[in-house]
C-alpha cells in the first residue's frame, strides 16, 4: 500500500513542479528541467507501481533493478555496443548513405537512370527486413559485415529519394544565374545544387539514423557471434533475464538519441541559413 | 572595332504552347551603342524581358539575327561578356554577402587576392562596405538588390543587363538606387540594358527609351533622351523630363490600341 501511495505522491509532486515551471518565463533552465522532471516522475511511478502491485520482473522489472544490472554488466554492454552500433550500424550507415548520395547525383545527371534505378530502390525499400536479414547473413557471414549490409539496404532508399529531391530544389533563376556565368555542370553542382540540397540530405540522414540502429539490432536475431545487442536481447529473453533485455534497450535508446542528436547538431551548423534553422541560432 | 554592342535584326521569338504559338518578339530591330543606357518599357507580355534574355543567351530566337559584341549571344555568354541582374536578388542564403559576390569570381577562376580586392571594390561601389560578412537574409530587400548588382559588377563585364531590378522595392529605396545606378554608369562607362515598367524610372535613367507593345511583342517607339548625363533627382520636375514621359506614355497607349 505504501508503494502505491508513493506512486500517487510522485505523480502529484511531479505534476506540481512542472505546472509551476510552466508558469515561469521560458529560459534555458526551465526548458531543460521540464522534460527531465517528467522523465523522473515516470520512472518513480513505474518503480512504485511495480513494487506495490508485486508485478513479476519477467513482465516488467523495476527501474532500480534495470539500473543495477546496467551497472553490473557495463563491460558486457560496452562489447555489445561496439559490435552492434559502432561496427554494424555505423559502418552500414556511412556506406549506405554515401552510396545513396553518389547514386542520387548520377540519377540526377542521367535521367534514364532515374527511370531505371528509382523503382529498384523502392523495391529494395519494400523488402521486409526479416526476410532479407537471413539471406544477407548467409552471404556475408555471422559477424558484423552482414549487419552492416542489412543497414545499407535499409538506409539506402530514404537517403536516395531525399537527395534526388534536394538536387532538383533549385529555382529557375538560380540556374539561369549560373548559366550567365558560363558555369559548367560540376561547378553548378558544387556551388549551387549540393548546398541547396543540404536540408533534404539532412532529412534523409536523420531518418536513416533510427533505421540503421533497428536494422543492426534486428539482423542479429538471424545469426551472430556471441556478442551484439540483438544477440544479447534474443538470448536473454530465452533465459527470462528481462533486466538485461531492458539494460540493452537503455543502451539502444541512449545510442539512438545520441546518434540522432549528433546529426541534428551537424545539420544546425551546416544549414544554419535555411529558414527552418535560422530562428535557432 | 565598331561601337555597336548589341545589334538585333528582324529578331523574332515564338513560344509553342498548348494554346497555339505565342509571338513573344516579332521583327525587332535595334542597335545598342557602347556606353548607352537603354531602357525597355512596356506592359507585361510585350517581350521586354524575353528580349533581354535573348541577349543573355537564356532564350533562343526563332527568327532573325542578334549579335552581342559582334558575336553570337552564346559566344558572348561563354566569354562572360555581360553581368545579369534579375528581378529578385537571388543571393545564395548559405553564402555571406562577400561570398555571393565572390561566386562568379570563383567560377571564373580569379586568384584569391584578386577575389578579395574586387569584392571589396564593388561592395564600396554599391555602398555596402562593412556588410561583407553578413548573410543575405540579415539585410533589407534594397540592400540585397544592391548586393546582387555588386555581384553582376564583380567580374567587370562591359555590358550590364538588368531585368526590373528595382521592381519589388518601395518608391524611396528605388529613387535612391536609381541615383546610385546612374552615378555608377557615369563612373564606369558601361553599357546598360534596363527593363522596367515604370515611366519615370525609364526617363530618369536612360539615354534611349525603347517602348514596346504586346501581342506580338514589338518595338513601338525609340526615344532619344535629350537630358544631360548629369541628372539630379529633381530633374524629374523639369519640362523636358515631363515631355519625354508624355511621349513614352503616348507610345505605350498606341501599342495598347489594338486590344
Interface residues (C-beta under 8 A of the other chain):
Chain A: X171 X173 X174 X176 X177 X178 X179 X180 X181 X182 X183 X187 X191 X192 X195 X196 X198 X271 X273 X274 X275 X278
Chain B: X56 X57 X58 X77 X78 X79 X80 X82 X83 X84 X86 X87 X88 X90 X92 X93 X94 X103 X104 X106 X107 X108 X135 X137
